[in-house]
C-alpha cells in the first residue's frame, strides 16, 4: 500500500481545498507519531459514553486513513482509495451518521463494511481546525446497526472539539520545545542548545582523539546601532550576521546566539590549527562586507576569543570562560581574534581581592536582602515579594552581576543562599512582608540534603511554609529524575515551588509537566520586546501567549518578570498572565527598620 508520511509530505497541488487540508494535517506532526495518553483517554471515554465497541481518532491522509488513537480496533490504518467512510464524513458538513451501513448505498460496497471489520453502524464528527480544514474524524463503529439521537450528535461534536483542543495544546508544547532550544530572533540554537552540543562534541572528540574549537564572538559598537537606528535595525543586523556566520562553517559545526550581540561557534573534528584558521578567514571575509540596514550602509567590527578542547580545558564551562577571556584580550589589543593563553588570561587580581572580601561579607553585615513587589496582573494588587541579595561594601554597592558569578565559581553561593533564605523566612514570619520568593542556585539545589536544610530553616524561623516560594532555575532540572525527587521532598514540606527564568535553560517540557511546580516565571528576555512596534513586539507577545497557554493547561500560575511600562502590563493581562513583577511596580529595596 502506498504511504505518505509526515516526514515526506505529498505535493499540495490538488483540487479545491484538499491541498490546504493536507498541509494543515502535516503541520500537526501527528501522522505516524507514537501513542499519546491524552488521545487514548479520549477514545476510551467516547466508547464508554456511547456504549460502542470501537472508537477512533482517524486522520485522513492522501491515500490512507491513519488512526492516532483507537479502542476496539486491531489495525492502525486502512486504505482511503474511495472506500473510506471517514473520507465521506469530512466531505460533508456536520456529523455523519450511518445507522446501518449495509443499507446505505453510499458505503454498502466499501471493504470496511463487507470485509473483516464488518462495520454496520458509523458516526463520525469532523476534526476541524480554526481555519476550517478537516483533518479527519472522531468516529464510532459497531458491528450491529444502531441509532444516534440529536443529543448524541452534539455530544460527539463536543468530544471532537476536545480532540482539537489537545492537538492545539500539543502544537503549543512542541513549539515551546523548539523555542527552548532556538533563539526566536535569529533562528540559531540558543545558549541551552549550545551547551548540549558542546558537551556532546567534546565527548565525541575524546573518543576519536580529536579537538574541538570554541569561538566566542562579539560585535563591537552594536549598542550604537540600536541607539541611533532603533531596535528594529539592530534586530535586522543580528539576523544578517547570523546568516553570514552559518555560511562560514561546515554542516556538523554549530553557530549559536548567546544573547544580545554575542555568538558562539563550535568547530568539531578539528585536527590542526589550520582547520580553525580556515574558518576564521571565512568569518573575516563574511563580516568585512557592508550590511544594508534601514537604508543605511554599515560596516561592523568584531572580536572573538578561542579556546581548544582538550588542550585548554576538559570542562565546558571553563572552556567558555577561557574563550571569553581571550575575546576580552582581543578587544583590548584591537585584534579581530585571539586564542586563549594561560600567561595572558589569568584571573583579574581585582576579582581575587573581591572574592576574598566576599568570604567575610556575611559576618561583616555587608550583605542585605532587598525585596521587589509582585502584583496581580488583573488589578495590580500586591501579593508578595521576591528576595534579592545585595552587597554593600564600605566602598559602595557591588553589582550582583559582579559578585554572584564569583560566588557561584567559588562555592560561596551556598552560604549566601542560606543567609537569604533564613532572612526572607524571618521577615515573612514577622509579617513584615507577605509571601516571599527566594532564588535557589543550581549549586545549592544539587547539594545532598538540600530539602533537609530547608526543613531546618522552617523549624528555626517558625514561618508558615505556604508563605515561602523557592524559585528553581531551569538548569537545576537537567537531571529530571533527581530533580523530581528533590522537588517532591520540598513540596512535602509545604513550601511552594516556582520554575525561574522559564525558556532560557531547560528543554524537556514533557518532564517539566510531571514536576510538582506551582508557578512558572517568564524570563525578562521575553517581556523586553513586549509592546514594541514591529515583528519583535509581535513575536514576544505570541511567545508569551503560548507560554501562558501551556501553563494554564498544566494548572500552573505565571509571573512575568521585567515589566517596565503600562502597555506591557496591559498586554500581559490580556494574555491572562497571573502575576507581574518589574520596575513599573517597584524596584528592589530594603525593608524599613523596625521601630
N, C-alpha and C positions, 0 to 999 in steps of 0.2 A: 504494500500500500504506500503510495506517495505521501511524504510527510513534509510539512513546513514547520520550522521551529522558530522560537523567539530569537535564537542566535543568528538565523539566516532568514530574515523576513522576506515575504514574497514581493513581487512588483505590485505597486498600488495603482497602476494604470488600468483601472477597472471601471465598469459601467456604474453610473449613478454614484451613490454614497458608499458602495462596497469598499472602494479603496480607502476612504476615510475611516470606515468602520474597522477594517483590518489594521490600519495604522494605530488606531486607538487601542485595539486589542493587544498589539505587540508592545505598545508603550507601557502597559501594565506590568510586563515581565512575568505574567502568571503562567503562560503556556509552558508545559513540561517542567514546572517548578516542583519542588519537594512538597509533601503534605504539610499543611499548616493547621494547627489545632483549632484556631478560631473558625475556619471554614468547615472543618469536620464537625464541630459542635453544632453549627447551624443546620447541616443536613440531617443530623440525628434528631435535633429538635423539631424540624419540619416534618420528618417522617412520623415521629411520635405524635405531634399535634394533629395531623390529618389522618392518622391511623393507616398509613400506606406502607408497603414493604420497602419501597425504593424511593430515594430522593437523591437528586444530583445537582451539582453546580456545573453546568455544561457550557463550555466556551466553544463557539462556532468558528473554527479556523477555515482556511480556504478550501481544503479538501477533506476535512475531518471535523468531528466534534470531540473535544477532549474534556475529561471530567476532572475538574480541580478538586472536588470532594464528592464522595459517593457513599451511600449506605444501601445495602441490599443489591449490589451490582458487582460482578466479578471482573468486568472489563474496564480498562482505563480510557478507551476511546472507541469510536465507531466511524466508518466512512461517512462523508457527507453526501457526495455524488447523487444529489436529488432524492435521497432516501432517508433524510434526517428530519425527524419531526421537529426538533429544536430549530432547524433552519426555517421551517414553516412558521414557527412561533415568532421568530424575530422579523418576519416579513409582514406581520400584521400588527395592528395596534391592540393594546390591552393583553389580557391573559388568554392563551389558547387552551380551551377545554375540549377534550375528546372523550365523551362517556364510554364509547365502545369503538375502538379503532377498526375492528373487523367490519363494522357497518358504515364507516366513513370513507367515501370514495377517494378522498384526498390522500389517505395514508394506508388503506387496507392492503395494498400490494407492497408496502415497504418491508424490507428484510427484518427490521426491528419488530414488526407485527407478525410476519409469517415465520420468522426464524426462531432461534433458541431463546431470545429474550421474551418472546410471546407477549408483547405489550398489548393490553386491551384498553386500559384507562390511561389517559395522559392529561396533565395540567401543567402548563409552563408559563411563568411570568418573566418577561424580558429583563435582562440586566442592562440598565440604560445609564450611560454617562451623562454628566451635566450638559455636554454638547449635543446630546440626543442620539449618540451611537449605541447600537445594541450589540453588546459583546457576546451574549449567549442567553441562557435562561437558568432560572432556579425551577426545576421541574419535579413532578411526582409521577411515578409509574406504578401500575398494578397489573397483574395477570388476570384480574377479574374486572368486568365492567363496573362503573361506579357513577356516582353523581357528585356535583360540586355546586354549592349554593353561592349566592351573591356575596354573603359574608365570607365564605371560603376564598372567593376571588380576592376580596380586599385583604384578607389575612396573608395570602400568598404574595401579594404585591408588597405588603409591609416587610415580609421576610426577605424579598428580593432587594428592597431598599436597604435592609440591614447588611446584605452581602456587599452592596455597593459602598456602604459606609466602611466596611472592613477593607475593601480594595483601596479606597481613598486613604485610609489610615496606613495601610501597607506601603503605599507610594510615598506618603509623608516620611515614614520610618526609613525607607531606602534613600530618599533624598537627603535626610539628615545624616545618614551613614556616609553618603557621598560628601556632604558638606564638612563632616568631621575630619575628612582626610584631604580636602581640597580647599584652596583659597578661593573664596567666591568672586573676587575681583579679576584675578588673572587666570583662574582655572588650574594653576600649578598645584602640585602637592603642598600641603601646609606643614607646619612645624611637627605635628604628630606623625604625618606620613614620612617626613624626612628622617625622624629619629628611628622609626621602624626600618626604613630602607637602609640607613647607615649601619644599624646593628646587624641586619642580615648580610650586607655587603662585607662587613668585617669578618663575620663568621665564615663566609664562603672563601674569602681571601686567605684566611688562616688554613683552610683545608687544602687550598691549591698553592700555598706558599707564594702568594702574590701580594700586591699592595692595593690600598685604597687611598685616593687623594681627596681630601675635603677642602673645598674652597668656599670661603665666606666673602661675599661681595656686597659693597655698599655704594650707592650713588652719591656723589659729592654735590652739595648745593641743591638737593631735591626740595628742601623746605622753601627755598626762594621761588621755585616753580609754583608750589602750592599758594604761597603768599601773594605772588604777583599775577598769576594767570588763573588761580582758583583751583579748587579740589578736583573738579571735573577734568581739567587739563592734566593735573597730576596723575589721576587715575588712568587717563589715556596713555600717558607716558609709561607708567608701570606696565600696562598691558603690552605695549610695543617692546619694551625691554625684555619682558618675559618671553615673547615670541622669538626675539633675536637670540636670547641665551639658549633656548631649546634647540635652535638651529645649529648651535656650536658643538653639541655633544652627541654621542652615539646613542643608539636605541636603549641599551642597557643601563645608561647613566641616568642621573636624576638631577633635575633643576627644581628647587622648591623656593617658595616665598616664606621667609621667616616672620615678616611683619614690616609695615611701612615700606622703606626703600631698600630693605636688606634681603638678599637672596643667598641660598646655599647651592652648591653644585657637588655632587658625589660622583667621582670618576672611579668606575670599577675596573678590575683586572689590569691594574697599572703594573707594567713590568720595568719601566725605567723612567727617569725624569723627563726624557724626550717625549714620552706619551702625554704627560701633563703639559709640557711646553707647547705642543701642537694645539691643544685646546685653548690655552691662554692666548696664543696668536690669533685664533679664530675669534675669541671674545674681543680682543683689541680691534680687529678689523670690523666686527659687527657693531660695536658701540662707538667706533670712530665716525661712522656715517651720521649725518644730522637727522634729527627727529622733527617731523612736522606735527605740531600740537597747537590746536586752537588758532590755526592760520599763522603760527609763529615757528620759525626755524630755530631749533635748539641743538646745541652740542653739549653732551654730558661727559663729565669726568667721573671716574670711578676708582675705588680702591678695593683690593682683595688681599686676603690672607689665606695661606695654605698650610695645612698640616697633613702628615702622611702616617697611615697605619701600616705596619706596626712600629716603625722607627721612632715616631714621636710619642705615641701612647697606644695602649690597647683598650682604653676606656672611652666610650663615645662622648661623654660629657667633657672629659679632659681634652679630647681631640678638638671639640668645638671651641673650648676656651683657648686653646693654643692658636687656632685659626683666627680667633678674634684678636688675640694679642698681636699676631703677625699683621693683621689688617690695620690695626691702630698704628703700628710702626710704619707701615707703608704710607698711611696718611701723613704722619709727621714728617717723613722723609720726602714726600712728594712723588712717590713711586706709584705705578699702577698696581703692583702687587709685590708681596714679599712672602717668603717661606718662613715657617716657624724656626726659631733659632734659640736654643736654651740660653746662650750667652746674652742675647738681646732682650728676651721676653720673660725674664724672671718677674715675680710678683712685685708690684709697685711698693716701695718702702712705706709710702703713705698708708697703703692698705694693711701692712703689717702692724703699724702703730695703732690703727683703728681697730684691728682685730684684738689686740692686747687690751685696749681700753674697753671694748665691748664685754670682755670677760668680767669686768668689775662694775658694769653699768647697773645691774640689779642691786648689788649691795650698796652702791653709792646713791641709790634712789634716782638715777638718771632716766630710767625707763618709765614711761607713763602710758596709761590706757586712755585713748580717746574714743569717743562714741559718735557714730554717724546715724542720723534718723532713718528709719524705714517706715514708709507710709502706705496706706491702701491706695490702689490705683483709682478706685471709684470716687472717693471723696477726700483723699489726701489726709486721712486721719492717721495720727501717729500710732503705730502698733508695736514698735520695738526699735532696737539699735544694733549696729554691728560694732564690735570691739576691735580697735586697731591700735597697734603698738607704735609709740613714738619715742625717739631717743633725744633727750635734751642735755647735751654736754655743756660744760662751762663755757665753751667757745661758741655755742649756738646749737640750733636744731640740726640733726643729721637726717638726710632724706632716707625714708625706708628703702628706696631704690638702691641706696648705697650700702646700708648695713644688713638688710635681710639676706642678700646673696652671700655676704661674708658669714653671717650666722649659719646659713644652710651649709656652706662649704666646710666650716669648722666644727659643726655639730652643736654650736651654742643655741641653735634654734630650739633644741629640746628644753633647755632651761627657760628660754624666753617664752615658748609656748605654754609651759606650765605656769609661769608667772601671770600671763594674760588670762588664762583660763580661771585661775584662782581669783584674780581681782574682779573679773567680769561676774563670776558666780557670787562673790561677796556683794557687789553692787546690785545685782538682781535680787539677792536675798533681802537686802535692806530696803528694797522697793525704790531705790534712787533712780532706777530705770525699770522698764518692764522686761519683756522677753529680750534676750541678748544673744547675738550670733558671734561665735568665736571661730576664727580660722584655724584649721589643723593642717600643718605642713605634711607633705608626703613622708618626710623623715620621722616625724612624730608618729604618724599612723602606722608606720612599718615597725615601730618598736614593739618587742614582745611585751604582752601585758598592758597594752595601752588602755584597754577598756577598764582594767583594774585601777589604773591611775585616775581615770575619770571618776570611777566609783569613790575613790578616796577623797577627791575634791568635793563631790556631792555630800559625803558624810561630814567632812570637816566644816564646810560652809553652811550646811543645812538648807541650801537652796532647793526650791521645788524643781525637780528635773525638767518639768514641762516648760520652764522659763528659759532653758538653755538649748540653743541650736548649735550644733557642731557642723561647720562648713568644711566638707571634704573635697579636696581638689581631684579633678578627673585623673590626673597622673597617678594618684594613690590607688586607683581601681584597676590597674593593668593586670594584676593577678586577681581575676574576678572571684575565684574560689576562696582565697584567703580574705579578700576584701569583704565578701559576703558574710563570712564568719565573724569578722570583727564588727561589721555594721550591725549584725544581729545581736551581738553582745552589748553594743552601745544602746541599741534600741530597747533592749530588755531593761536597761537602767531607767528608762522613761524619758531620756533626752530626745530631742528632735534632730533629724539629720537633713542636711542640705548638700546638694551637689554644686560646688562652686565653679565659676568661670566656665559654664557649660559651652561646649562647642570648640574649645581650644586645645583639648588634650585627649579625651577618651573617645574611642571609635565604636565600641561594641554596644550599640543601643539595645540589642536583644538582651545582653547580660544586664545592662542598666535597669531594664524593666523588671528584673527579678530581685533587685536590691531594695532594702527597706528604707528608701529615701522619700521624705515627705515634701521637700522643697527643692526646686531647681532654679539656680541663679544664672540668668542670662548675662554673658560676659559683656563688658562695656564696648568691646570691639564691634559688637553687633548693633548697639544703640548709637554709636558715634555718628553714623551717617543718617540716622533716622531724622526725617524732616527736611533733609536737603533735597533740592530740586535735581532732577535728572535720574539716570539709571542707578547711581549709587544709593540714593534715598529710597527708590522703589524696591531695589534688591534687599536693602536692610529690612524694610517693612515686611516683605514676603517671607524672608528667613525667620524673623521673629514670630510672624503669624504661624508658620509651620512648627516652630518650637513650642509655642503655647498650645497648639492643637494636639501635638504629641503628649505634652504634659497633662493636658486635660483628659486624654484617653487613658492615661496611667493614674489618674486621680492624684496628680501632684501639683502643688501650688508653684507659682512662678514669681521671681523677683528680678526686675530689670535693673541692672547697675548702670551708673554713668548718666543718669537723666539730668540734663542741664537746662532744658528750655520747656516752656509751657506746651509748645507744639509736640515735642517728643512725649510729654506726659499724656497729652490728649490722644495721640496715635496709639500709645501703649494701652490706654483704657479701651479704645475701640477694638483692639485685637484680644481683649479680655485677659491681659496680664493681671496678676493678682496684686502684687506689691511693687513699689518703686523705691529707688534709692539713688541719691546723687546730689550734686551741689544745689540744684533747684530747691531742695527741701532742707538743706543744711550741710555744712562742712563738718568733718570730724573735729571734735572739741572735747576738752576735759570736762568732767563734772564739776559743778561749783563746790567749793569747800563746804563741809558740814558746819553748821553753827555750833 
